[in-house]
Amino acid sequence: MGNFTSSLFLAALLIHIGSAQTFTDIRVEKIASGLQFTEGPAWSKDTFLLFSDCVTNKIHRFVPGQGVFEYEAVPEGPNGNTFDAQGRLYTCEFRARRVIRTSKKGAVEVLASKFAGKRLNAPNDIVVRRDGHVYFTDPAFGDQQDGRELDFFGVYHITPKGDLQAIAKWKTRPNGIAFSPNGKLLYVADSDARLVRLFDVDKNGEASHERVFVEKIEGVPDGIRTDEKGNLYVAAKEVYAYSEDGKRIGAIALGETPSNLTWGDPDLESLYITARTFVYRVRLAVKGSLQY
């Protein structure tokens, strides 16, 4: 289990958020250490953070002011996590090659494991819109590619009725996924092409008009999130921030390469970042965007 640490250090950040002030020398707090490979941070309305340790098959819980506790062991390989408006937990299990939903009482339901009769590759990251539409990515990294049954890497949509649809079939690997604050734009990181793609999503959950939002990202783009102003944050070589028109407006440098991120704390003004063996918290003067 990761150890709680209150370590603080200053990180250079130059970021303009809309017309707000310019931030420099922000404080980065290390809230967990001693882990193997952290991923999938998700903030609960019950005021705690969950995150995965992919190597040890565990999900951990961080409670502000208390520390890090083991939440549960998931032997099927937890990666991306998110919550819905009802407080249910969604988890991408890359070893089991499926997406599950866990109720607040602990009941587990498999939402997706096959497409067109073939097993998924290795579900990676997931987001749920306020109206119950679910979207997840299905790449395959390293030995996950062994035994693949599908000849593409998919971005999928699960309707509120449980129907599974492929909204994209790529030859490159999708990774992080996030909605704009109004739920009308869906961002998907493309790790191989080093870019982020963008879809329009209508009121019925149908995705269309795929295009490139930002390209030539330094490092491998992984987890992504938006803030209340529509700026996009990308975990890559560093955490990069982009305006709504795709211009880079800032960067957060950490001690290790970031893998994913989410907004948290009661005011949603903290950016929680998983980075290999650590988890960090960065306070910013802007609220994050969550879909619940």
VMD Tcl script that draws the C-alpha trace (Angstrom):
set ca {
  {0.00 0.00 0.00}
  {1.21 3.50 -0.79}
  {2.51 5.54 2.12}
  {1.00 8.92 2.96}
  {3.41 11.80 2.73}
  {2.87 15.50 3.19}
  {5.92 16.40 1.14}
  {5.58 19.74 -0.64}
  {7.74 21.31 -3.30}
  {7.51 24.15 -5.78}
  {6.94 23.44 -9.46}
  {7.42 25.98 -12.19}
  {4.12 26.64 -13.92}
  {3.19 29.40 -16.30}
  {-0.46 29.12 -17.21}
  {-3.10 31.58 -18.28}
  {-6.60 30.28 -17.53}
  {-8.98 32.43 -19.53}
  {-8.58 35.97 -18.26}
  {-7.57 34.82 -14.78}
  {-4.29 35.58 -13.13}
  {-0.97 34.07 -14.18}
  {0.27 31.39 -11.78}
  {3.94 30.83 -11.02}
  {5.68 28.69 -8.42}
  {2.62 26.66 -7.54}
  {2.81 24.11 -4.72}
  {2.85 20.42 -5.58}
  {2.03 18.04 -2.74}
  {3.09 14.40 -2.80}
  {0.20 12.49 -1.20}
  {1.27 8.89 -1.87}
  {4.53 7.06 -2.58}
  {6.02 3.58 -2.59}
  {3.65 2.28 -5.29}
  {4.45 0.36 -8.47}
  {2.52 2.05 -11.33}
  {-0.30 4.43 -10.42}
  {-3.20 5.09 -12.78}
  {-6.89 5.87 -13.00}
  {-7.49 8.59 -10.36}
  {-11.18 9.27 -9.70}
  {-12.75 11.66 -7.20}
  {-15.89 10.61 -5.33}
  {-18.63 13.00 -4.22}
  {-18.14 11.29 -0.85}
  {-14.87 13.28 -0.65}
  {-12.19 10.70 -1.29}
  {-9.89 9.81 -4.18}
  {-9.50 6.34 -5.68}
  {-6.55 5.31 -7.84}
  {-5.19 2.06 -9.25}
  {-1.83 0.40 -8.82}
  {-1.75 -1.59 -12.06}
  {1.17 -3.83 -11.08}
  {-0.15 -4.96 -7.69}
  {-3.79 -5.27 -8.85}
  {-5.07 -2.94 -6.15}
  {-7.21 0.14 -5.88}
  {-6.25 2.60 -3.13}
  {-8.25 5.32 -1.42}
  {-6.89 8.68 -0.33}
  {-8.88 10.66 2.25}
  {-7.68 14.26 2.67}
  {-6.32 14.78 6.15}
  {-6.16 11.02 6.86}
  {-3.91 9.43 4.24}
  {-3.92 6.46 1.87}
  {-5.71 3.19 2.56}
  {-6.08 0.01 0.56}
  {-9.55 0.07 -0.98}
  {-9.68 -3.36 -2.56}
  {-7.67 -5.92 -4.48}
  {-8.79 -6.39 -8.08}
  {-6.99 -9.47 -9.44}
  {-8.17 -8.77 -12.98}
  {-5.99 -5.67 -13.38}
  {-7.50 -2.26 -12.60}
  {-6.54 0.72 -14.74}
  {-8.89 3.63 -15.47}
  {-11.66 4.49 -12.99}
  {-14.54 6.93 -12.85}
  {-17.80 7.54 -10.98}
  {-21.27 8.30 -12.28}
  {-23.97 10.60 -10.89}
  {-25.25 7.77 -8.67}
  {-21.84 7.24 -7.08}
  {-21.21 3.92 -8.83}
  {-17.59 3.07 -9.68}
  {-16.57 2.12 -13.23}
  {-13.25 0.31 -13.71}
  {-11.31 -0.79 -16.79}
  {-9.75 -4.20 -16.05}
  {-6.99 -4.68 -18.59}
  {-6.10 -8.25 -17.60}
  {-9.70 -9.48 -17.67}
  {-10.20 -7.37 -20.82}
  {-13.48 -5.98 -19.60}
  {-15.26 -2.95 -18.12}
  {-17.08 -3.36 -14.81}
  {-19.40 -1.25 -12.67}
  {-19.48 -1.56 -8.89}
  {-22.50 -0.34 -6.93}
  {-22.13 1.56 -3.66}
  {-23.07 -1.71 -1.93}
  {-20.28 -3.62 -3.70}
  {-22.26 -5.48 -6.37}
  {-20.18 -5.94 -9.55}
  {-21.66 -5.88 -13.04}
  {-19.77 -6.56 -16.29}
  {-20.68 -3.85 -18.82}
  {-18.43 -4.89 -21.71}
  {-16.05 -7.77 -22.45}
  {-16.57 -8.54 -26.14}
  {-17.27 -6.70 -29.36}
  {-18.68 -8.52 -32.39}
  {-18.05 -11.83 -30.59}
  {-14.35 -11.10 -29.96}
  {-12.69 -10.22 -26.66}
  {-11.71 -6.62 -26.07}
  {-7.99 -5.79 -26.18}
  {-7.27 -4.19 -22.78}
  {-9.71 -1.48 -21.65}
  {-7.74 1.50 -20.43}
  {-9.62 4.66 -19.51}
  {-13.28 5.57 -19.06}
  {-15.70 8.48 -18.62}
  {-19.44 8.66 -17.91}
  {-21.57 11.58 -19.06}
  {-24.18 13.00 -16.69}
  {-27.00 11.29 -18.60}
  {-25.46 7.81 -18.21}
  {-23.68 7.40 -21.54}
  {-20.34 5.60 -21.00}
  {-17.23 5.90 -23.20}
  {-13.96 3.98 -22.88}
  {-10.74 3.32 -24.77}
  {-9.37 -0.11 -25.67}
  {-5.70 -0.07 -26.71}
  {-3.11 -2.76 -25.95}
  {0.39 -2.00 -24.64}
  {3.35 -4.36 -24.23}
  {2.33 -7.98 -23.68}
  {-1.33 -6.93 -23.77}
  {-0.97 -7.23 -27.54}
  {-0.38 -10.97 -27.27}
  {-3.55 -12.85 -28.02}
  {-5.45 -9.90 -29.47}
  {-8.65 -10.94 -31.21}
  {-9.67 -7.57 -32.66}
  {-7.72 -6.07 -35.56}
  {-8.16 -2.48 -34.37}
  {-7.85 -0.33 -31.26}
  {-11.25 0.99 -30.30}
  {-13.04 3.88 -28.70}
  {-16.39 2.59 -27.44}
  {-19.76 3.89 -26.32}
  {-22.07 2.02 -23.93}
  {-25.60 3.39 -24.05}
  {-27.75 3.67 -20.90}
  {-29.56 0.54 -22.15}
  {-26.27 -1.38 -22.24}
  {-25.66 -1.48 -26.00}
  {-21.98 -1.44 -27.02}
  {-20.94 0.63 -30.05}
  {-17.52 1.33 -31.56}
  {-17.28 5.03 -32.34}
  {-13.71 4.72 -33.66}
  {-11.52 1.88 -34.95}
  {-7.92 3.05 -35.05}
  {-4.62 1.50 -36.08}
  {-3.01 3.70 -33.43}
  {-3.74 3.32 -29.72}
  {-6.29 5.48 -27.89}
  {-5.62 6.18 -24.23}
  {-7.06 8.93 -22.01}
  {-10.63 10.14 -22.52}
  {-12.55 13.17 -21.22}
  {-15.60 15.35 -21.83}
  {-15.86 19.11 -22.20}
  {-17.75 20.78 -19.31}
  {-21.05 20.77 -21.25}
  {-20.70 17.12 -22.31}
  {-20.90 17.96 -26.02}
  {-17.24 17.38 -26.90}
  {-15.32 14.14 -26.30}
  {-11.51 14.24 -26.22}
  {-9.42 11.10 -26.78}
  {-5.63 10.90 -26.47}
  {-3.80 9.00 -29.23}
  {-0.60 7.69 -27.65}
  {1.06 6.48 -30.86}
  {0.35 9.58 -32.95}
  {1.22 11.91 -30.03}
  {-1.99 13.89 -30.35}
  {-5.51 14.36 -28.97}
  {-8.56 13.80 -31.16}
  {-11.95 15.40 -30.69}
  {-15.54 14.23 -31.36}
  {-18.89 15.99 -31.26}
  {-21.41 14.08 -29.11}
  {-25.14 14.76 -29.44}
  {-27.93 14.44 -26.87}
  {-28.43 10.77 -27.80}
  {-24.76 9.98 -27.17}
  {-23.87 9.60 -30.85}
  {-20.31 10.69 -31.67}
  {-19.35 12.31 -34.99}
  {-16.98 14.71 -36.74}
  {-13.71 13.16 -35.57}
  {-10.78 15.56 -35.95}
  {-7.39 16.43 -34.45}
  {-7.53 18.87 -31.53}
  {-3.83 19.17 -30.70}
  {-0.76 17.36 -32.08}
  {3.01 17.08 -31.64}
  {2.65 16.50 -27.89}
  {5.94 15.93 -26.07}
  {6.05 12.45 -24.60}
  {3.24 9.89 -24.74}
  {-0.21 11.44 -24.14}
  {-2.07 9.42 -21.53}
  {-4.82 10.63 -19.16}
  {-6.71 13.86 -19.93}
  {-9.20 16.16 -18.15}
  {-10.89 19.53 -18.71}
  {-11.48 22.41 -16.32}
  {-14.65 24.50 -15.98}
  {-13.40 26.93 -18.64}
  {-12.88 24.17 -21.20}
  {-9.09 24.05 -21.02}
  {-7.66 20.56 -21.56}
  {-4.94 19.04 -19.34}
  {-2.84 16.21 -20.81}
  {-0.54 13.85 -18.90}
  {2.45 13.29 -21.21}
  {6.13 14.11 -20.65}
  {4.76 16.69 -18.21}
  {1.19 17.81 -17.56}
  {0.37 20.19 -20.40}
  {-2.58 22.59 -20.47}
  {-4.28 23.65 -23.72}
  {-6.90 26.31 -24.36}
  {-10.20 25.54 -26.11}
  {-8.60 26.41 -29.46}
  {-5.70 23.99 -28.97}
  {-2.96 26.42 -27.91}
  {-0.58 25.29 -25.18}
  {-0.93 27.63 -22.22}
  {1.13 25.96 -19.52}
  {2.95 22.96 -18.11}
  {3.47 21.29 -14.74}
  {6.77 19.45 -14.24}
  {6.86 16.59 -11.73}
  {9.47 14.24 -10.31}
  {8.16 11.33 -12.39}
  {6.34 11.02 -15.71}
  {2.60 11.56 -15.17}
  {0.15 8.87 -16.27}
  {-3.30 10.28 -15.49}
  {-5.14 13.00 -13.62}
  {-8.48 14.12 -12.21}
  {-10.01 17.02 -10.33}
  {-10.82 16.69 -6.66}
  {-11.38 18.14 -3.19}
  {-14.76 19.62 -2.19}
  {-14.12 22.79 -4.21}
  {-12.75 20.85 -7.24}
  {-9.72 23.16 -7.36}
  {-7.13 20.42 -6.86}
  {-5.63 18.49 -9.74}
  {-4.69 14.97 -8.59}
  {-1.97 13.42 -10.75}
  {-0.78 9.80 -10.82}
  {2.88 9.49 -11.79}
  {4.42 6.01 -11.71}
  {5.24 5.38 -8.01}
  {3.69 8.62 -6.71}
  {0.40 10.50 -6.54}
  {0.48 14.31 -6.44}
  {-1.99 17.07 -5.63}
  {-1.73 20.52 -7.20}
  {-3.93 23.40 -6.06}
  {-5.04 25.65 -8.94}
  {-7.17 28.77 -9.05}
  {-9.71 27.18 -11.37}
  {-12.38 24.54 -10.83}
  {-12.22 21.24 -12.58}
  {-14.95 19.76 -14.74}
  {-16.55 16.48 -13.66}
  {-19.57 14.88 -15.28}
  {-21.43 14.03 -12.08}
}
mol new
graphics top color blue
foreach p $ca { graphics top sphere $p radius 0.5 }
foreach p [lrange $ca 0 end-1] q [lrange $ca 1 end] { graphics top cylinder $p $q radius 0.2 }
display resetview
